Amino acid sequence: MGWIVNVISLTSLSAFMTGSAISIAVGQTPTMMGIKGFSTREATYKVFINTLKGLGRTKMDAAMGLSALTMLYVIRSACSYAAKRWPARQRLFFFLSTLRTAFVILLYTMISWLVNMNRRKHPLFKILGNVPRGFQDVGVPRMDQGLISAFASELPATVIVLVIEHIAISKSFGR
């Protein structure tokens, strides 16, 4: 398997990772902005165009999503700056930067609860809702012939993408 890693160039892996990141970001943006009315599973350029067309339909979800995203980057930048400014406390700022995601999730969960505690039927912005307890149907999945034949033709491409993805991750950790 090691020779495959050396055959695929770093440039092509970087392009693959960048394309994946752009595709994921463009696909998540409409949900974060509260824009509905089109499928986010279409081609990336169509989702991007439809998102731009739907900017006038943004909802309160955008304020929550964009402010949370901004807070994540502000905390990361502040911790990075503080680590350079006070090298003796570099480890503390590293852990604070690592915990920023958990902090933002907890903070925005509290904000959501405070804003929507009296609006259970009609929340001000989209919330997760009720989550069922425990595992409902634990067991070995049933594989029928129709299901297997539906995705069997896609397996070779899926395996290639998975291998390239793992190579990209291993090379990025190797640098």
N, C-alpha and C positions, 0 to 999 in steps of 0.2 A: 504494500500500500504506500510505502514511502516514496517510490518512484513517481506515483501519480501526483504527489504533492509538488515534486520538483518539475513536472512537465507543465503544470498550469502556472502561468506567469502571475506575478503580483499585480500587474496592471489589470489583467482580466478579473482577478478576484476583487480588486478594489472597485472596479466598475460594477460587478455583481452586487457587492455589498451596498454601494451607493444607490444603485437602482432599486434594490430591496427597501432601503431606508426611505427613499422618495415615495415609492409605492405605498408603504405602510403609512407614512405621514399624510399623504394626500387622501388615503382611504379613511383615516381617523378624523380628519379635520371637519367634515360635515357633521358628524355626530357630536364633536366637541362644540361646534357652533350652533347646534340645534336646528340644522337645515335638513328638511325632509323633502320628499317628492321625487327622488330618483334613487337608483340602485348604486351603492358604493362598491359593488362587485364588478362593475364595468371596467373597461380599460382605464388606466390611470389618467390619460389625457382627458377622457370624457368626464371622469369624476372631478378633475380639476376645473374644467370648463363649467360644469354644472354647479360646482361650489361657488365659483365667481358669479354665476348668474343668480344664485340664491342668496347672496350676501344681504340683500334687502329683507330676507325672511329670517334673519338670525333672531335668536331668542335669548332669554336670560341665561341659558346654558353657556353661551359664549362668554359672558362675564365670569362665570364660575370656572370654565375650562381654561380660558386665556390667563386669568389671574393666577390660577394654580400652576400653570406652566411657567409663567413669569416668575412666580415665587421659587420654583425649583431651580431655575437658572440663576436667580439672584442669590440664593443660599449657596449654590455651588461656587459662584464667582466670589462671594464674600469669604467663604472658607478657603478658597485658593489664594486670595489676596492676603488673608490673615496668616496663613501658613508661611507665606514668604516674608511677611512683616515680622512675625514672631516665630522664628525657626524652632525655638525650644518647645513650643506647643503645637508643632506640626502634626503630631499623632492625634491630638485632641481634635484639631480641625478636620483631619481626615475622617475620623469617626462621625463627627457632626455632619460632614458632607455625605457620608454613607447613609446616615439616618434621615436625611432630608425627605426622602420619599414617604417614609412612615409618618414623619411629622406632618407633612402636607396632607396626607390622606386623613389622619386623625383630625387635623384642624378643619378641613373642609367637610368632614362628616359631622363635626360639631356645628359648623355654620349651617349646614343643610338641615340638621335637626332643629336648630333654633328658628330658622326661617320657616320651615314647613311643619312644625309641630301642631299647629292649628289648621293646617291645610292638607290633611291626609287624603281627601278625595281629589283635590285639584292643586297639586304642588306647584310652586312658583317656577321650578325648573325640573328637568327630568331626573328622577331618582331610580335606584335599583328596584325598590319595592320589596315584597315579601320573598324570602328565600326559604324553600322547604327544608325541614330538618332531616339530617342523616342521608344515607344512600337509599334511594327508592328501589332500584332494581339492580342489586348486586348479583353478578354472575357472569358466566362466559357468554359473550355475545353470539347470537345466532347468525350464521353466515349462510345465506341462501344463494342459489345459482344466479339469480337475476342481479343481485348486488355485486357479486364477484365479476360477472361479465360487464357490468356497467362501468367499472373503473379499471379493469384489467389492461385495456389499451393505454391507459395513462401511467401505468407503473414504471416503464423504462425511463420516461422523462422525470418522474418523481424521484426515482433512485439517483439519477444524474444530478438533479438539483440538490438533493440531500447530501451527496458526496461533496459537491462543490461548496455547499454551505459549511460542512464540517471542516473542509480544507481551509476555507476562508477564516473560520474562527480559530483553527489551530495556528495558522500563519500569523494572525493578528496577536495571539498570545505569545507567539515565538519571537516577535520583534522586541 
